[in-house]
Amino acid sequence: MTESLEERFERHQSGRERTTKAYRPFKLIFSEALDVERKVARKREKYWKSGIGKEKLRQLRDQKYITFTK
């Protein structure tokens, strides 16, 4: 969850985030822009980190051409 996707991505790529440093380099496979309260955005982030959300992200990662509908 961030207000600046580019800045956040760069923090991960450069190793400045302790929790993801060991998994570099990264490829951005999905982002979601939401104009909602922080509480709602946090709920969405938790979904993508859950088992079901991670499985959907794996499917997106493994597809050559990505189409996403909500």
Order of alpha helices (4+ residues) and beta strands (2+ residues): alpha-alpha-alpha
